[in-house]
Amino acid sequence: MTRIAIIGGAGYTAVELIKILLRHPEAEIVAISDIQEGQPHIAAIHPSLNGRLDLRLEKLSPAEVAARADCVFCCLPHGVSASMVPDLLDAGARVVDFSADYRLDDPEVFAQWYGQKHADPDRLGKVVYGLPELFREQVVDAPLVANPGCFPTSVILPLAPLLRAGLIEPGGIIVDSKTGVSGAGRTLRLTTHYPECNESMTAYNLGRHRHTPEIEQILGSVAGTAVGVIFAPHLVPMDRGILTTTYSQPTKNSSEEELVQTLRDFYADEPFVRVVDHLPGTKDSWGTNFCDVTVRIVRNRVITISCVDNLIKGASGAAVQNFNLMYGYPETMAL
């Protein structure tokens, strides 16, 4: 049995994480830390947990968290997480971090895209990127795992096999992603206010979305050369889910069947990537840890389509997948 603590327990990813861990036979949630006033019961913040978990949200220091738990899931905002993770590691805890603080290798790139200096710059470039389909062996022994972003997961998984096989050009890849409103988190803001986003679809952060350097960095490591993407995210009026379509130039005349088989061969032993023949939709992967992918050729363009649940495979499910690898449990346990 592994003792679990969660830091930042009030958000959407935290409640999804708790639901998964409650059905995990080898995980015991022993502490939930947050800045909520008055130490409210977890069910007061997340009513769906009423009668399922009897814990209160406490204000705990990293040392106090590490004293109770073996593994800490850090569900804090970007820029905040890196101020706590070093103390958690020094206290002997292993950490799965949900923020972007440890995904990028270069502190200058982080500062450029996130608008602040990194609180733990010397650790960048040494942290395992928690996408098991690409970095499983490194995750197993890692003291700290950087959980991937939801958009990057939906982009990297369909493109990585094609780039590694040299079947598409690494430059000028166009990425068009649609996401549900939960991807913006639980904090109130005008753009996700119901009258603003309902019955409307909008593009946002075109060319400046913070997941861009993460996508390029990981795909570049797979391709062995620099990869350039044009990333166009869109907000759609649904609770959850991501549908990503990418457009690439082929490097040679490959048939559609050959491209699909490349994906099938690459993910043949992967429990959470489903290479499908049909065009997948967000309801196909809703509430699951699956990423559904396929590929087509249209007018000499290679088009991939993928979908994930942004709160599961895009966040909490991936975190538990990493946790299982870190502690030697079956990778699919509770998922």
C-alpha positions as CSV (number, residue, x, y, z in Angstrom):
1,M,0.0,0.0,0.0
2,T,1.3,3.4,-1.0
3,R,0.4,6.5,1.0
4,I,-0.8,9.4,-1.2
5,A,-1.0,13.1,-0.7
6,I,-2.6,15.6,-3.1
7,I,-1.6,19.3,-3.1
8,G,-4.1,21.6,-4.7
9,G,-7.2,19.5,-4.0
10,A,-9.9,22.0,-5.1
11,G,-9.5,21.7,-8.9
12,Y,-11.0,19.5,-11.6
13,T,-7.9,17.4,-12.1
14,A,-7.7,16.7,-8.3
15,V,-11.3,15.4,-8.1
16,E,-10.7,13.1,-11.1
17,L,-7.5,11.9,-9.5
18,I,-9.2,11.2,-6.2
19,K,-12.0,9.2,-8.0
20,I,-9.3,7.0,-9.7
21,L,-7.3,6.5,-6.6
22,L,-10.3,5.5,-4.5
23,R,-10.7,2.4,-6.7
24,H,-6.9,1.7,-6.7
25,P,-6.3,-1.3,-4.4
26,E,-2.7,-0.2,-3.6
27,A,-3.2,3.5,-3.0
28,E,-4.3,5.2,0.3
29,I,-5.1,8.9,0.2
30,V,-3.8,10.2,3.6
31,A,-3.8,14.0,3.0
32,I,-5.2,16.7,0.8
33,S,-3.6,20.1,1.0
34,D,-5.0,23.4,-0.3
35,I,-5.2,27.1,0.6
36,Q,-9.0,26.9,1.2
37,E,-10.0,28.8,4.3
38,G,-11.4,26.9,7.3
39,Q,-10.2,23.4,6.3
40,P,-13.4,22.4,4.5
41,H,-14.3,18.8,4.1
42,I,-13.4,17.4,0.7
43,A,-17.1,16.7,0.0
44,A,-17.9,20.4,0.6
45,I,-15.6,21.3,-2.3
46,H,-16.4,18.2,-4.5
47,P,-19.9,16.9,-3.6
48,S,-19.5,13.8,-5.7
49,L,-17.1,12.6,-3.0
50,N,-19.7,12.7,-0.3
51,G,-19.5,9.5,1.7
52,R,-16.5,8.3,-0.3
53,L,-13.5,10.1,1.4
54,D,-13.4,11.5,4.9
55,L,-10.6,14.1,4.7
56,R,-10.4,17.8,5.0
57,L,-8.4,20.2,2.9
58,E,-5.5,21.3,5.2
59,K,-2.8,23.9,4.8
60,L,0.3,21.8,5.0
61,S,3.9,22.6,4.5
62,P,5.9,20.4,2.1
63,A,7.7,18.8,5.1
64,E,4.3,18.0,6.7
65,V,3.0,16.5,3.4
66,A,6.1,14.4,2.9
67,A,6.0,13.1,6.5
68,R,2.6,11.6,5.8
69,A,2.9,10.4,2.3
70,D,5.2,8.3,0.1
71,C,4.0,9.9,-3.2
72,V,2.7,13.4,-3.8
73,F,0.5,14.5,-6.6
74,C,1.1,18.2,-7.1
75,C,-2.0,19.8,-8.7
76,L,-0.8,23.4,-8.4
77,P,-0.7,26.2,-11.0
78,H,2.3,26.9,-13.1
79,G,4.9,28.8,-11.3
80,V,3.7,27.7,-7.9
81,S,4.5,24.0,-8.1
82,A,8.3,24.6,-8.5
83,S,8.3,26.5,-5.2
84,M,7.2,23.4,-3.3
85,V,8.6,20.4,-5.3
86,P,12.2,20.8,-4.2
87,D,11.2,20.6,-0.5
88,L,9.0,17.6,-1.1
89,L,11.9,15.8,-2.9
90,D,14.4,16.8,-0.1
91,A,12.0,15.3,2.4
92,G,12.0,12.0,0.7
93,A,8.7,12.0,-1.2
94,R,8.3,11.1,-4.9
95,V,6.3,13.6,-6.9
96,V,4.0,13.6,-10.0
97,D,3.7,17.2,-11.0
98,F,0.7,18.3,-13.0
99,S,1.9,21.8,-13.8
100,A,4.2,22.8,-16.7
101,D,7.0,23.8,-14.3
102,Y,9.2,20.7,-15.1
103,R,8.1,19.9,-18.7
104,L,10.5,22.2,-20.4
105,D,14.3,21.7,-20.5
106,D,15.4,25.4,-20.8
107,P,14.6,28.0,-18.1
108,E,14.8,30.8,-20.6
109,V,12.2,29.1,-22.8
110,F,10.0,28.7,-19.7
111,A,10.4,32.4,-18.8
112,Q,9.6,33.4,-22.4
113,W,6.4,31.4,-22.5
114,Y,5.2,31.6,-18.9
115,G,6.3,35.2,-18.2
116,Q,8.3,34.5,-15.0
117,K,11.6,33.2,-13.8
118,H,11.7,29.5,-12.9
119,A,11.9,28.8,-9.2
120,D,14.0,25.7,-9.6
121,P,15.9,26.2,-12.9
122,D,18.8,23.8,-12.1
123,R,16.4,20.8,-12.2
124,L,15.2,21.6,-15.7
125,G,16.3,19.1,-18.4
126,K,16.8,16.4,-15.8
127,V,13.1,15.6,-15.1
128,V,11.4,12.7,-16.8
129,Y,8.5,13.7,-19.1
130,G,5.6,11.5,-18.0
131,L,4.3,10.1,-21.3
132,P,4.8,6.3,-20.7
133,E,4.3,5.5,-24.4
134,L,7.6,7.2,-25.1
135,F,9.5,7.3,-21.8
136,R,8.2,4.3,-19.8
137,E,11.7,3.1,-18.7
138,Q,12.7,6.5,-17.3
139,V,9.5,6.9,-15.4
140,V,10.0,3.7,-13.4
141,D,12.9,5.0,-11.2
142,A,12.1,8.8,-11.4
143,P,11.8,10.7,-8.1
144,L,9.9,13.5,-10.0
145,V,7.7,13.0,-13.1
146,A,6.5,15.9,-15.2
147,N,2.9,15.0,-16.1
148,P,2.3,16.0,-19.8
149,G,-0.1,18.7,-20.8
150,C,-3.5,17.7,-22.2
151,F,-3.0,19.3,-25.6
152,P,0.5,17.9,-26.0
153,T,-0.7,14.4,-25.3
154,S,-3.2,14.6,-28.1
155,V,-0.6,16.0,-30.5
156,I,2.5,13.9,-29.6
157,L,0.8,10.5,-29.6
158,P,-0.4,10.5,-33.3
159,L,2.7,12.3,-34.6
160,A,5.5,10.6,-32.8
161,P,5.4,7.3,-34.8
162,L,5.3,9.1,-38.1
163,L,8.2,11.4,-37.2
164,R,10.3,8.6,-35.8
165,A,9.8,6.6,-39.0
166,G,10.7,9.7,-41.1
167,L,7.3,9.6,-42.9
168,I,6.4,13.3,-42.4
169,E,8.4,16.5,-42.6
170,P,9.3,17.9,-39.1
171,G,8.6,21.5,-40.1
172,G,5.4,23.4,-40.8
173,I,3.1,21.0,-39.0
174,I,-0.3,22.6,-38.4
175,V,-2.1,21.5,-35.2
176,D,-5.8,22.3,-34.8
177,S,-7.2,21.4,-31.4
178,K,-10.7,21.7,-29.9
179,T,-11.1,21.5,-26.1
180,G,-13.9,21.5,-23.6
181,V,-14.2,24.2,-21.0
182,S,-12.8,22.2,-18.1
183,G,-9.4,22.6,-19.8
184,A,-9.4,26.1,-18.5
185,G,-9.6,25.0,-14.9
186,R,-12.1,25.9,-12.1
187,T,-11.0,29.5,-11.6
188,L,-13.7,31.9,-12.7
189,R,-13.0,34.0,-15.8
190,L,-15.1,35.9,-18.3
191,T,-14.2,33.7,-21.3
192,T,-15.5,30.5,-19.6
193,H,-18.5,32.2,-18.1
194,Y,-21.6,30.2,-19.3
195,P,-23.3,33.0,-21.3
196,E,-19.9,33.8,-23.0
197,C,-18.9,30.2,-24.1
198,N,-22.2,28.4,-24.5
199,E,-23.3,28.0,-28.1
200,S,-20.0,29.6,-29.3
201,M,-16.7,28.3,-30.5
202,T,-13.6,30.5,-30.4
203,A,-9.9,30.2,-31.2
204,Y,-7.6,31.5,-28.5
205,N,-3.9,32.1,-27.9
206,L,-3.2,31.5,-31.6
207,G,0.6,31.2,-32.0
208,R,1.3,31.9,-28.4
209,H,-0.3,29.0,-26.5
210,R,2.1,27.8,-23.7
211,H,1.9,24.2,-24.8
212,T,3.7,25.0,-28.1
213,P,7.3,24.7,-26.8
214,E,6.4,21.5,-25.0
215,I,5.0,19.9,-28.1
216,E,8.0,20.9,-30.2
217,Q,10.5,19.8,-27.5
218,I,9.1,16.3,-27.1
219,L,8.5,15.7,-30.8
220,G,12.0,17.0,-31.5
221,S,13.4,14.4,-29.2
222,V,11.5,11.7,-31.0
223,A,12.4,12.9,-34.5
224,G,16.0,13.6,-33.7
225,T,15.7,17.0,-35.2
226,A,14.0,20.3,-34.6
227,V,10.2,20.2,-35.1
228,G,8.1,23.2,-35.8
229,V,4.3,23.4,-35.3
230,I,1.7,26.1,-35.8
231,F,-0.7,25.5,-32.9
232,A,-4.3,26.7,-33.1
233,P,-6.4,25.8,-30.0
234,H,-10.1,26.4,-29.9
235,L,-12.6,26.4,-27.0
236,V,-15.8,24.5,-27.7
237,P,-19.0,24.5,-25.5
238,M,-18.6,21.0,-23.9
239,D,-17.4,20.0,-20.5
240,R,-14.5,17.9,-21.4
241,G,-12.6,16.3,-24.2
242,I,-10.0,17.2,-26.8
243,L,-10.1,16.5,-30.5
244,T,-6.9,17.3,-32.4
245,T,-6.3,17.3,-36.1
246,T,-2.8,17.7,-37.5
247,Y,-1.7,18.5,-41.1
248,S,1.8,17.5,-42.3
249,Q,3.8,17.1,-45.5
250,P,4.8,13.5,-46.3
251,T,8.4,12.8,-47.0
252,K,7.6,10.1,-49.6
253,N,4.7,8.4,-51.3
254,S,3.2,6.3,-48.5
255,S,-0.3,4.8,-48.7
256,E,-2.9,5.5,-46.1
257,E,-2.7,1.8,-45.1
258,E,1.1,2.1,-44.6
259,L,0.6,5.1,-42.3
260,V,-2.1,3.4,-40.2
261,Q,0.1,0.3,-39.9
262,T,3.0,2.4,-38.7
263,L,0.7,3.7,-35.9
264,R,-0.5,0.1,-35.1
265,D,3.1,-1.3,-35.0
266,F,4.3,1.6,-32.8
267,Y,1.5,1.2,-30.3
268,A,1.0,-2.6,-30.5
269,D,1.8,-3.2,-26.9
270,E,0.4,0.1,-25.5
271,P,-2.7,-0.4,-23.3
272,F,-4.0,3.1,-23.6
273,V,-3.5,4.0,-27.3
274,R,-6.2,2.7,-29.7
275,V,-5.4,3.0,-33.3
276,V,-8.8,3.0,-35.0
277,D,-10.1,2.8,-38.6
278,H,-12.9,5.3,-38.1
279,L,-12.7,9.0,-37.4
280,P,-12.7,9.2,-33.6
281,G,-14.8,11.7,-31.6
282,T,-14.5,13.0,-28.1
283,K,-17.3,10.8,-26.7
284,D,-15.2,7.8,-27.7
285,S,-12.6,8.5,-25.1
286,W,-14.8,10.5,-22.6
287,G,-14.2,9.3,-19.0
288,T,-11.3,7.0,-20.0
289,N,-7.5,6.9,-20.1
290,F,-7.5,6.1,-23.8
291,C,-6.2,8.1,-26.7
292,D,-7.8,7.2,-30.0
293,V,-5.8,7.9,-33.1
294,T,-6.1,7.5,-36.8
295,V,-4.5,8.9,-40.0
296,R,-5.6,9.9,-43.5
297,I,-4.1,11.2,-46.7
298,V,-5.9,14.1,-48.4
299,R,-4.4,15.9,-51.4
300,N,-0.9,14.9,-50.5
301,R,-1.2,15.9,-46.9
302,V,-0.9,13.5,-44.0
303,I,-3.8,14.3,-41.5
304,T,-3.9,12.7,-38.1
305,I,-7.0,12.8,-35.8
306,S,-6.8,12.0,-32.1
307,C,-9.0,12.4,-29.1
308,V,-8.5,12.2,-25.3
309,D,-10.4,13.1,-22.2
310,N,-8.4,16.2,-21.1
311,L,-9.0,15.4,-17.4
312,I,-8.1,11.7,-17.6
313,K,-5.5,10.8,-20.3
314,G,-4.7,14.5,-20.5
315,A,-4.1,14.8,-16.7
316,S,-5.2,12.6,-13.8
317,G,-5.3,9.2,-15.6
318,A,-1.8,9.8,-17.0
319,A,-0.7,10.7,-13.5
320,V,-1.9,7.4,-12.1
321,Q,-0.4,5.5,-15.1
322,N,2.9,7.1,-14.1
323,F,2.3,6.3,-10.4
324,N,1.7,2.7,-11.3
325,L,5.0,2.5,-13.1
326,M,6.9,4.3,-10.3
327,Y,5.7,1.8,-7.7
328,G,5.8,-1.4,-9.7
329,Y,2.0,-1.9,-9.9
330,P,0.3,-3.1,-13.1
331,E,0.3,-0.1,-15.4
332,T,-3.5,-0.4,-16.0
333,M,-4.4,-0.7,-12.4
334,A,-7.5,1.4,-11.5
335,L,-7.6,2.7,-15.1
